[in-house]
Amino acid sequence: MIEILFIILLNGLPLIILIIPLFFIWKKYLGKVYFRIILGIITFYLIYWILPIIFQLGEEPDNLTVEGGIDYILGIQYLIAHIGSLIALFSYYPLVTLPFIFFVAPFLSFIFLWNHLRKAEGSIKENLNKLTYEYSISPYDKIRREILKNDWSREKDILKLMIVFAPISLYLLQVILDISNLQNISLTKGETALGWFIEILFVYLAIFILSIELLFSSKIEIEGRYFGEKIRQQTFKSLYSVGAPISFLSIILFSIQYTQSLPIIIYFLAYFIMASIIFVLFLRIFEPISLLILIKLINWWKNKGIKTKPVKKSKWYYATLLGFIAAAVYFIFILVVILLFSLFGTSQDVIINSGKYTTHNPTLQNSYRFDMLIIFTTIALVVVPLIIILLSLVYSFKYVRSFNKGFIAFFLPVIILSLISIMFKVNPLINFMPDEYWVTGKISYTYALGFKFYTLRTAAFSANLFPGGKISLLGVLAIPYLYTRYIFSIVIWTFMILYYKKSFKSKHTHIDEKLVEKTINSSVRYFITYDDFYIEEIQFLISINKDIIRISLEHESEEVKDLLNSLENDKLLHEIIPNNPDDKKNFYFTLKYLFLNNQIRIWKPEFSFIYEKVEKQGLYIMYPDGRDVFNFTFAKEGLPDPGLISGMFSAITSFVKETTKSTELLKTIDHGDITILIEYGQIIFGILFIKGTQSSEIRDLLKKFINQFETKHKDVLPNWNGALKPFKKDNSLVEEIFKEE
């Protein structure tokens, strides 16, 4: 009995070691992120290492022999290597698989959007100019806010949808396997691409689901109507209603066609659910970068006909040179790795062969080597290339003005040298070669620790995508994923490093009496070059850094004092730059002095859109039972009686719910030239009367007011007795939030 408990303890050791830090950081933001990672690893461990037991109950376990019978040091080394291989295999999801999904999905969202604009009234260009969207805070702040909210509702919705489609994917997979002459679905033959194909189907389905989610979370609007919210509701509803019965039918058809198929069904569904769980666990972490890519695509589409000044070519060689240096550094690293492998006293092919599923009774030393090979391979093919490329690429952006052209200038030599490396069978900096095997666990035992210790050794299946050199349907379907996943992961992680900690700031410019242009600017990490300053091609925004308490200005020059005073309100660079060439040069160095001393911040425009300015009429804050909490009038003619508003809202809400049977909250009421916006807080809800077309801008202000109102009166609102005195001074809050820029 003691041995059984000890066996369970040792097999669960990886999870125990990883869970322990969680107790010390649970309440912090880092703890919430770490919890998602640990939950993903636990799911991965159960499916990859524990679930395969059901297929091996009738098999004889492998005996991992050790010369001499007992070798405690080797046994401990094996346990540590096994933990490392578990983490290494799991890391492929956040480092490679998920970045591929979160990079491709924005392009599919873009296609959905293009199709919608194409079918809408008016030309695509006209409809494109009516688009508004939301991106107001840094990816870090957005991730932190979403994770600390501890709201799992979106994750649950997506996971349910993925589960509904798992059986359909199973049947579809087997049909494709049959067409491709890859009919071996037995996990005991040693050769099956089943694990690979499940992952590929999951990836493509996840891309589709995420593309819909991005349209929703980006809050893309056309004339005040959320395009993404509507398409998400319709798509999810259709997929639920159609997918559930088809999934049930797929399981029946699969069971009829393939007798004794229950283990395969269990394995497929479990693997698919595991991948889906890992996907939703990292949704909040990667989504802000996907949103950024989607909005950049939209902004490029809007501005693709606008001519810009050519970027100077003289600085491109920085990126190209760093590309060659990155490839050279990686080549040196690979030589070191080859030297380390030689210390094992055997070749890589021998280690892989010893770790194959069909290899019976390998030695514990061989199993240890195979786990170490997995760790080395992950480090050599994924981790180190990412680090080398990201450091080189980010550093090159310090010198190259154009992001797109700098990116191309860097990757051109990297890709060429990677392809040359493949020709000479040397590991390339960017891996374009598909893996030829996938791993699982196989029941084994060893006496290395002094007793019969049962465990699941890491075992490999050959995954031949093109059997006999013939082209297979599934092999073709797999090509986009297998040959581009590493480079796409690099792109996503580049965006993560460049934009993760950047702040975003909006600037509103009134075009005329009705139209306003909103420009979203991102903070600049390095001070602008003199070319950027002098040519004025980019409309930089300058602001005082209000997060820093400035020291006394007594010892500063009058020029510095005047500049800081002029920046009490944010200014565009071209608005404050002198015309005289000599003054212009002095101004540049003054600006640089303030920037390096962290007294001012410089912002670079990322994207912009134009929206119609609305005329605000009146604001009402209501309690759930209909009582008026607070009201404010923007219009000269005054507000209708709050009692009438309350009665009207209650009547309309009841009528809509009764006639439509909808459980959704009422958000908008249109009545001629008047639009009524409704937003809900935790306790109260707000009603805003406007004239003109609603936009995300005015609705966001209403949301902001409700949130701040609830925060300010958090001690009064939960058990409000009807007294209005606590809210008498909230006019200033209205003026602060709804002020005209």
C-alpha positions in Angstrom: 0.0 0.0 0.0 2.9 2.4 0.9 4.5 1.6 -2.5 1.3 2.4 -4.3 1.0 5.8 -2.5 4.7 6.5 -3.2 4.1 5.7 -6.9 1.2 8.0 -7.1 3.2 10.7 -5.3 6.2 10.4 -7.7 4.0 10.5 -10.8 2.2 13.5 -9.5 5.4 15.2 -8.5 5.5 17.5 -11.6 2.2 19.0 -10.7 3.0 19.2 -7.0 6.2 21.2 -7.7 4.4 23.5 -10.1 1.4 24.2 -7.9 3.3 25.1 -4.7 4.3 28.7 -5.9 0.6 29.4 -6.6 -0.2 29.5 -2.8 2.2 32.5 -2.4 1.0 34.6 -5.3 -2.6 33.6 -5.7 -4.2 37.0 -5.0 -1.8 38.9 -7.2 -2.1 39.5 -11.0 0.9 37.3 -11.6 -0.9 34.5 -9.5 -4.0 34.8 -11.8 -1.8 34.4 -14.9 0.2 31.5 -13.3 -3.1 29.8 -12.4 -4.1 29.7 -16.0 -0.7 28.3 -17.0 -0.9 25.6 -14.2 -4.4 24.7 -15.2 -3.3 24.2 -18.8 -0.3 22.1 -17.7 -2.6 19.9 -15.5 -5.0 19.4 -18.4 -2.1 18.6 -20.7 -0.6 16.1 -18.2 -3.9 14.3 -17.7 -4.6 13.9 -21.4 -1.1 13.3 -22.7 0.3 11.1 -19.9 -2.6 9.6 -18.0 -5.4 9.1 -20.6 -3.3 6.7 -22.8 -3.5 4.1 -19.9 -7.0 3.2 -21.2 -5.5 1.9 -24.5 -2.8 -0.1 -22.7 -4.6 -2.0 -20.0 -4.2 -5.3 -21.8 -0.5 -4.7 -22.7 2.6 -5.8 -20.9 4.3 -2.7 -19.4 7.8 -1.9 -20.6 10.6 -2.8 -18.3 13.0 0.2 -18.1 16.0 -1.8 -17.2 19.0 -0.5 -15.3 22.4 -2.2 -15.2 23.0 -3.4 -11.6 19.3 -3.2 -10.7 19.2 0.0 -8.6 20.5 3.4 -9.5 19.0 6.1 -7.3 20.8 8.9 -9.1 19.6 7.8 -12.5 16.1 7.4 -11.2 16.1 11.0 -9.8 17.6 12.3 -13.1 14.8 10.5 -15.0 12.1 12.1 -12.8 13.6 15.6 -13.3 13.9 15.0 -17.1 10.4 13.8 -17.2 9.1 16.9 -15.5 11.2 19.0 -18.0 9.8 17.2 -21.0 6.3 17.7 -19.8 6.8 21.4 -19.5 8.7 21.5 -22.8 5.9 19.8 -24.8 3.3 22.0 -23.2 5.2 25.1 -24.0 4.6 24.5 -27.7 1.1 25.6 -27.2 1.7 29.2 -25.9 4.9 29.6 -27.9 3.9 28.2 -31.3 0.4 26.8 -31.7 -1.6 29.6 -30.1 0.4 32.4 -31.7 -0.4 30.8 -35.1 -4.2 31.0 -34.2 -4.0 34.5 -32.8 -2.1 35.7 -35.9 -4.3 34.2 -38.6 -7.6 34.9 -36.9 -7.4 38.7 -37.5 -7.1 38.2 -41.2 -10.2 36.0 -41.3 -12.0 38.6 -39.2 -10.9 41.1 -41.9 -12.4 39.0 -44.6 -15.7 38.7 -42.7 -15.7 42.5 -42.3 -14.9 43.1 -46.0 -17.8 40.8 -47.0 -20.2 42.6 -44.7 -19.2 46.0 -46.1 -19.5 44.7 -49.6 -23.1 43.7 -49.0 -24.1 46.8 -47.1 -25.8 49.8 -48.8 -23.3 52.2 -50.4 -19.8 51.7 -51.6 -17.2 49.8 -49.6 -15.1 53.0 -49.3 -18.1 54.9 -47.9 -18.9 52.2 -45.4 -15.2 51.8 -44.5 -15.1 55.5 -43.5 -18.0 54.9 -41.2 -16.2 52.3 -39.2 -15.3 53.0 -35.6 -13.6 50.6 -33.2 -12.1 50.5 -29.7 -8.5 50.3 -28.6 -7.8 52.7 -25.8 -5.4 51.0 -23.3 -2.1 49.1 -23.5 -2.2 45.3 -24.0 -0.8 44.9 -20.5 -3.5 47.0 -18.8 -6.2 45.2 -20.8 -4.9 41.8 -19.9 -4.5 42.8 -16.3 -8.0 44.2 -16.1 -9.7 41.3 -17.8 -7.8 38.7 -15.7 -8.3 40.4 -12.4 -12.1 40.6 -13.1 -12.1 36.8 -12.8 -14.9 36.7 -15.3 -14.9 33.3 -17.2 -18.1 33.8 -19.1 -16.5 34.2 -22.6 -14.2 31.3 -22.0 -17.1 29.1 -21.0 -19.1 30.1 -24.1 -16.2 29.4 -26.5 -15.4 26.1 -24.7 -19.0 24.9 -25.0 -18.9 25.7 -28.7 -15.6 23.9 -29.2 -17.0 20.8 -27.4 -20.1 20.8 -29.6 -17.9 20.7 -32.7 -15.5 18.0 -31.4 -17.6 15.0 -32.6 -18.1 16.6 -36.0 -14.4 17.1 -36.3 -13.9 13.5 -35.3 -16.0 12.1 -38.1 -14.6 14.7 -40.6 -11.1 13.6 -39.5 -11.8 9.9 -40.2 -13.3 10.7 -43.6 -10.2 12.6 -44.6 -8.0 9.9 -43.2 -9.8 7.4 -45.4 -9.5 9.6 -48.5 -5.8 10.1 -47.7 -5.2 6.4 -47.3 -4.1 7.1 -43.7 -6.6 4.7 -42.1 -4.6 3.5 -39.2 -6.3 4.9 -36.1 -4.9 2.3 -33.7 -2.5 3.7 -31.1 -0.7 0.4 -30.8 0.8 0.2 -34.2 3.5 2.7 -33.7 2.7 4.7 -36.9 -0.3 7.1 -36.8 -0.7 10.8 -37.5 -3.9 10.9 -35.5 -2.5 13.2 -32.8 -1.1 15.6 -35.4 -4.3 15.7 -37.4 -6.5 16.3 -34.3 -4.3 19.3 -33.5 -4.5 20.7 -37.0 -8.3 20.4 -37.1 -8.5 22.1 -33.7 -6.2 24.9 -34.9 -8.4 25.7 -37.9 -11.6 25.6 -35.9 -10.1 27.8 -33.2 -9.1 30.3 -35.9 -12.7 30.5 -37.1 -14.2 30.9 -33.6 -11.6 33.5 -32.6 -12.2 35.5 -35.8 -15.8 35.9 -34.7 -14.7 36.8 -31.2 -12.4 39.5 -32.5 -15.1 41.2 -34.4 -17.1 41.3 -31.1 -14.4 42.3 -28.7 -13.0 45.1 -31.1 -16.5 46.7 -30.9 -16.4 47.6 -34.5 -19.4 49.9 -35.3 -21.0 51.0 -38.5 -23.2 54.1 -37.9 -23.5 53.3 -34.3 -24.4 49.6 -34.6 -22.0 46.9 -33.3 -21.2 44.7 -36.3 -19.3 42.1 -34.3 -21.9 41.7 -31.5 -24.6 40.9 -34.0 -22.6 38.4 -36.1 -21.3 36.7 -32.9 -24.8 36.2 -31.6 -26.1 34.9 -34.9 -23.1 32.6 -35.5 -23.0 31.1 -32.0 -26.8 30.6 -32.0 -26.7 28.9 -35.4 -23.7 26.7 -34.5 -25.3 25.6 -31.2 -28.6 24.7 -32.8 -27.2 23.0 -35.8 -23.9 21.6 -34.3 -25.4 19.7 -31.4 -27.6 17.3 -33.3 -25.0 16.9 -36.0 -22.4 16.1 -33.3 -24.6 13.4 -31.9 -25.2 11.9 -35.4 -21.4 12.0 -36.1 -20.7 9.9 -33.0 -23.3 7.3 -34.1 -22.0 7.2 -37.7 -18.4 6.8 -36.5 -19.4 4.0 -34.1 -21.3 2.1 -36.8 -18.5 2.5 -39.4 -15.7 1.6 -36.9 -16.5 -1.1 -34.5 -14.8 -1.1 -31.1 -14.2 2.6 -31.7 -15.0 3.8 -28.1 -11.3 4.2 -27.1 -10.7 6.3 -30.2 -13.8 8.5 -29.5 -12.6 9.0 -25.9 -9.1 9.8 -27.0 -10.1 12.2 -29.8 -12.7 14.1 -27.6 -10.3 14.3 -24.7 -7.4 15.6 -26.8 -9.7 18.1 -28.5 -11.1 19.3 -25.2 -7.6 19.6 -23.8 -6.5 21.8 -26.7 -9.7 23.9 -26.4 -9.2 24.4 -22.6 -5.6 25.6 -23.2 -6.9 27.9 -26.0 -9.5 29.6 -23.8 -7.0 29.8 -20.8 -4.7 32.0 -22.9 -7.5 33.9 -24.7 -7.2 37.0 -22.6 -3.4 37.1 -22.8 -3.1 36.9 -26.6 -6.4 38.6 -27.7 -5.2 42.3 -27.3 -2.4 41.7 -29.8 -4.8 40.0 -32.2 -7.1 43.0 -31.9 -4.2 45.3 -32.6 -3.4 43.4 -35.8 -7.1 43.5 -36.9 -7.4 47.3 -36.3 -4.0 47.8 -38.1 -5.4 45.9 -41.1 -8.5 48.0 -41.1 -6.5 51.2 -40.9 -4.2 50.0 -43.7 -7.3 49.3 -45.8 -8.7 52.8 -45.2 -5.4 54.5 -46.0 -4.0 52.3 -48.7 -4.7 54.9 -51.4 -3.0 57.8 -49.5 0.5 58.5 -50.7 3.2 58.9 -48.1 6.7 60.1 -48.3 9.2 57.4 -49.1 11.2 56.1 -46.2 14.9 56.7 -46.4 16.7 53.5 -47.5 20.0 54.3 -45.9 19.0 52.8 -42.5 17.6 49.6 -43.8 21.0 47.9 -43.6 20.7 48.0 -39.8 17.9 45.5 -39.9 19.5 43.4 -42.6 22.8 43.3 -40.8 21.1 42.3 -37.5 19.3 39.5 -39.5 22.7 38.1 -40.6 24.1 38.4 -37.0 21.0 36.6 -35.6 21.5 33.7 -38.0 25.3 33.6 -37.2 24.6 33.6 -33.4 22.1 30.7 -33.8 24.6 28.7 -35.9 27.1 29.0 -33.1 24.5 27.9 -30.6 23.6 24.8 -32.7 27.3 23.8 -32.8 27.3 24.0 -29.0 24.1 21.9 -28.8 25.6 19.2 -31.1 28.6 19.1 -28.9 26.4 18.6 -25.8 24.5 15.8 -27.7 27.8 14.1 -28.3 28.3 13.8 -24.5 25.4 11.3 -24.5 27.6 9.0 -26.5 24.9 8.3 -29.1 23.3 10.0 -32.1 20.0 11.8 -32.2 18.4 9.2 -34.4 19.4 6.4 -32.0 17.8 8.3 -29.1 14.5 8.9 -31.1 14.4 5.2 -32.1 14.8 4.1 -28.5 11.9 6.4 -27.5 9.4 5.1 -30.1 6.2 3.5 -29.0 7.1 0.3 -30.7 10.4 -0.1 -28.9 9.9 -2.6 -26.2 11.7 -2.6 -22.9 14.1 0.3 -23.5 16.6 1.0 -20.8 16.0 3.7 -18.3 19.0 5.5 -19.6 17.5 5.6 -23.1 14.2 6.9 -21.7 16.1 9.6 -19.8 17.9 10.5 -23.0 14.7 10.8 -25.0 13.2 13.2 -22.4 16.4 15.2 -22.5 16.2 15.3 -26.3 12.7 16.8 -26.1 13.9 19.5 -23.7 16.9 20.3 -25.9 14.8 20.3 -29.1 12.3 22.7 -27.5 15.0 25.0 -26.4 16.9 24.8 -29.7 14.0 25.0 -32.1 11.6 27.3 -30.2 13.0 29.1 -27.2 16.4 30.2 -28.4 15.3 31.2 -31.9 12.5 33.3 -30.4 14.9 35.0 -28.0 17.6 35.7 -30.6 15.2 37.0 -33.3 13.1 39.1 -30.9 16.2 40.8 -29.3 17.7 41.5 -32.8 14.4 42.6 -34.3 13.3 44.9 -31.5 16.8 46.4 -31.5 16.7 47.0 -35.2 13.4 49.0 -34.9 15.4 51.5 -32.9 17.1 52.5 -36.1 14.7 51.7 -38.9 11.8 54.1 -39.2 9.3 51.9 -41.1 8.0 48.9 -39.1 6.8 46.9 -42.2 10.0 47.6 -44.3 12.2 47.1 -41.3 10.5 43.8 -40.7 11.1 42.6 -44.3 14.7 43.9 -44.3 15.4 41.8 -41.1 13.6 38.6 -42.2 14.9 38.5 -45.7 18.4 37.2 -44.8 17.0 35.2 -41.9 14.6 33.2 -44.2 17.2 32.8 -46.9 19.8 31.5 -44.5 17.2 29.2 -42.8 16.4 27.6 -46.2 20.1 27.1 -46.9 20.5 25.5 -43.5 17.7 23.0 -44.3 19.4 22.1 -47.6 22.5 21.2 -45.6 20.5 19.4 -42.9 21.4 21.9 -40.2 18.7 23.2 -37.8 17.6 26.6 -39.2 16.9 29.8 -37.2 13.3 29.6 -38.5 12.1 26.0 -38.6 10.1 25.4 -41.8 10.3 21.6 -41.4 7.3 19.7 -40.0 7.9 17.4 -37.1 7.9 13.8 -38.0 6.6 12.4 -34.8 4.4 13.2 -31.8 4.5 11.8 -28.3 2.3 10.3 -25.7 2.8 8.1 -22.6 3.4 4.4 -22.4 3.0 2.3 -19.3 6.4 1.2 -17.9 8.2 0.3 -14.7 11.7 0.3 -13.3 13.5 -0.8 -10.2 15.9 2.2 -10.3 14.5 3.6 -7.0 14.6 0.3 -5.1 11.1 -0.9 -5.8 8.8 -1.6 -8.8 8.0 1.9 -9.7 5.3 2.3 -12.4 5.2 5.3 -14.6 4.4 6.4 -18.2 7.6 6.9 -20.2 7.5 9.4 -23.0 6.9 7.5 -26.3 6.8 8.7 -29.9 4.6 7.9 -32.8 5.7 8.4 -36.3 3.5 10.9 -38.1 4.0 10.6 -41.8 1.9 13.2 -43.5 2.8 11.9 -47.0 2.8 8.1 -46.8 4.9 6.5 -49.6 5.8 10.0 -50.8 2.2 10.4 -52.1 0.2 13.6 -51.7 -2.6 13.2 -49.1 -5.6 15.4 -48.6 -4.8 15.9 -45.0 -1.2 16.5 -45.7 -2.1 19.3 -48.0 -4.5 20.8 -45.4 -1.8 20.6 -42.9 0.8 22.6 -45.0 -0.4 26.1 -44.1 0.0 25.3 -40.4 3.1 23.1 -40.4 5.3 25.3 -42.6 4.3 28.8 -41.2 3.6 28.3 -37.5 7.1 29.2 -36.4 7.4 32.4 -38.3 3.9 33.5 -37.4 4.7 32.9 -33.7 7.7 35.2 -34.1 5.4 37.9 -35.5 3.0 37.6 -32.6 5.7 37.7 -30.0 7.3 40.6 -31.8 4.1 42.5 -31.5 3.8 41.4 -27.8 7.3 42.9 -27.0 6.8 46.1 -29.0 3.3 46.9 -27.8 2.8 45.0 -24.5 3.8 47.9 -22.2 2.9 50.7 -24.6 0.3 53.3 -23.4 -2.4 54.6 -25.7 -3.8 58.1 -25.8 -6.6 59.5 -27.9 -6.7 62.8 -29.6 -9.9 64.3 -31.0 -9.7 66.8 -33.9 -12.9 68.6 -35.0 -13.1 68.5 -38.8 -16.2 70.6 -39.0 -19.4 71.2 -37.0 -20.5 67.6 -37.3 -17.5 65.4 -37.8 -14.7 64.6 -35.4 -11.5 62.6 -36.1 -10.2 60.4 -33.4 -6.5 59.4 -33.5 -5.2 56.7 -31.2 -1.6 57.3 -30.4 0.9 54.9 -28.8 3.7 56.0 -26.5 7.2 56.3 -28.0 10.0 54.3 -26.2 13.0 56.1 -27.8 13.3 59.8 -28.6 12.4 60.7 -32.1 15.2 61.1 -34.7 16.0 64.5 -36.0 14.7 63.5 -39.5 11.3 62.7 -38.0 11.4 66.0 -36.1 12.5 68.1 -39.0 10.5 66.5 -41.9 7.3 66.4 -39.7 6.0 63.5 -41.7 4.5 61.9 -38.5 2.0 63.9 -36.4 3.6 63.3 -33.0 1.6 64.3 -29.9 3.4 65.9 -27.0 2.1 65.8 -23.4 3.3 66.4 -19.9 4.0 63.2 -17.9 1.5 63.7 -15.1 2.5 60.5 -13.5 5.8 62.1 -12.5 5.9 64.8 -9.8 8.1 67.5 -11.4 10.7 69.1 -9.2 10.9 72.9 -8.9 11.5 74.7 -12.1 13.5 77.5 -10.5 16.8 76.3 -12.0 15.3 75.5 -15.4 15.7 77.9 -18.4 12.9 80.1 -19.5 12.7 78.1 -22.7 12.0 74.9 -20.7 9.4 76.7 -18.5 7.6 78.2 -21.5 7.5 74.8 -23.2 6.1 73.0 -20.2 3.5 75.7 -19.6 2.4 75.4 -23.3 1.9 71.6 -22.8 -0.7 71.9 -20.0 -3.0 70.7 -22.8 -1.7 68.1 -25.2 -0.2 69.5 -28.3 0.7 68.2 -31.7 4.4 68.7 -32.5 3.8 70.8 -35.6 1.7 73.2 -33.4 4.5 74.2 -31.2 7.6 73.7 -33.3 9.4 77.0 -34.2 9.7 78.1 -37.9 13.2 79.6 -37.6 15.8 76.8 -38.4 18.1 77.8 -35.6 15.3 78.0 -33.0 14.0 74.7 -34.4 17.3 72.9 -33.7 17.4 74.3 -30.1 13.8 73.3 -29.6 14.7 69.7 -30.6 17.4 69.4 -27.9 15.1 71.1 -25.3 12.4 68.5 -26.2 15.0 65.7 -25.9 16.1 67.0 -22.5 12.6 66.9 -21.2 11.9 63.5 -22.7 15.0 61.9 -21.2 14.2 63.4 -17.8 10.7 61.8 -18.1 8.9 65.1 -17.8 7.1 64.8 -21.2 5.8 61.9 -23.2 5.8 61.6 -27.0 3.0 59.7 -28.8 3.0 58.3 -32.3 -0.3 57.9 -34.2 -1.3 54.2 -34.7 -4.7 54.5 -36.3 -7.6 56.8 -36.7 -11.3 57.1 -37.7 -13.9 59.8 -38.2 -17.2 59.8 -36.4 -20.2 62.1 -36.3 -20.4 64.4 -33.3 -23.6 64.0 -31.3 -25.6 66.6 -29.4 -26.2 65.4 -25.8 -29.6 66.1 -24.4 -30.0 64.6 -21.0 -28.6 62.0 -18.6 -30.5 59.9 -16.2 -29.2 57.5 -13.6 -31.8 55.0 -12.4 -32.1 52.4 -9.6 -33.2 48.9 -10.7 -36.7 49.5 -9.3 -37.1 52.6 -11.5 -36.3 55.4 -9.0 -34.4 58.4 -10.2 -31.0 58.6 -8.6 -29.4 61.5 -10.5 -30.1 63.5 -13.7 -28.3 66.2 -15.6 -29.4 68.3 -18.6 -27.1 69.3 -21.5 -29.8 71.0 -23.5 -31.1 74.5 -22.9 -34.8 73.4 -23.1 -34.4 71.2 -20.0 -35.2 67.5 -19.2 -38.5 65.6 -19.2 -39.7 64.6 -15.8 -37.6 61.6 -14.4 -40.9 59.8 -13.4 -42.0 59.9 -17.0 -38.7 58.5 -18.2 -38.8 55.7 -15.6 -42.3 54.7 -16.6 -41.5 54.9 -20.4 -38.4 52.7 -19.9 -40.2 50.1 -17.8 -43.1 49.9 -20.3 -40.8 49.6 -23.4 -38.5 47.0 -21.6 -41.5 44.9 -20.6 -43.0 45.1 -24.1 -39.7 44.1 -25.8 -39.1 41.1 -23.5 -42.7 39.9 -23.8 -42.9 40.1 -27.6 -39.3 38.9 -28.5 -38.8 36.5 -25.6 -35.3 37.8 -25.5 -33.1 37.6 -22.3 -30.8 40.4 -23.6 -30.8 43.8 -22.0 -32.2 46.7 -23.9 -29.3 48.9 -25.1 -30.7 51.4 -27.7 -34.0 53.1 -28.5 -34.3 55.0 -31.8 -37.0 57.6 -32.1 -36.7 59.9 -35.1 -33.8 62.3 -34.6 -33.5 61.2 -30.9 -31.5 58.2 -29.8 -31.6 56.8 -26.3 -28.5 54.9 -25.1 -28.8 52.5 -22.1 -25.8 51.1 -20.2 -25.8 49.0 -17.1 -23.6 49.0 -14.0 -23.4 46.6 -11.1 -26.2 48.3 -9.3 -27.5 51.2 -11.4 -28.1 51.8 -15.1 -27.7 55.0 -17.1 -29.9 56.5 -19.9 -28.5 59.1 -22.2 -30.6 61.1 -24.7 -28.7 62.3 -27.8 -29.3 63.8 -31.2 -27.3 62.3 -34.1 -25.8 58.9 -34.8 -24.7 57.0 -31.8 -21.0 55.9 -31.7 -18.8 53.9 -29.4 -17.3 57.2 -28.3 -20.4 58.5 -26.6 -21.4 55.0 -25.3 -18.0 54.6 -23.7 -18.4 57.9 -21.9 -21.7 56.7 -20.5 -20.1 53.5 -19.4 -17.2 55.4 -17.8 -19.6 57.7 -15.9 -21.7 54.8 -14.5 -18.5 53.0 -13.3 -17.1 56.1 -11.6 -20.5 57.0 -10.2 -20.8 53.5 -8.6 -17.3 53.7 -7.3 -17.8 57.1 -5.8 -21.0 56.0 -4.1 -20.2 52.4 -3.3 -21.2 52.9 0.3 -24.6 54.4 -0.5 -26.0 52.7 -3.5 -26.2 49.0 -2.3 -28.8 49.9 0.3 -30.0 53.3 -1.0 -32.9 54.8 1.0 -34.1 57.2 -1.7 -32.2 60.3 -0.4 -30.8 62.5 -3.3 -28.4 64.5 -1.1 -25.3 62.3 -1.6 -25.5 62.9 -5.4 -25.9 66.7 -5.4 -22.3 67.4 -6.2 -22.0 65.0 -9.2 -22.5 67.7 -11.8 -18.8 68.2 -11.8 -18.3 64.4 -12.6 -20.6 64.8 -15.6 -18.7 67.9 -16.8 -15.4 66.1 -16.4 -16.3 63.0 -18.3 -18.6 64.4 -21.0 -16.5 67.6 -21.6 -16.0 68.6 -25.2 -12.4 68.2 -26.4 
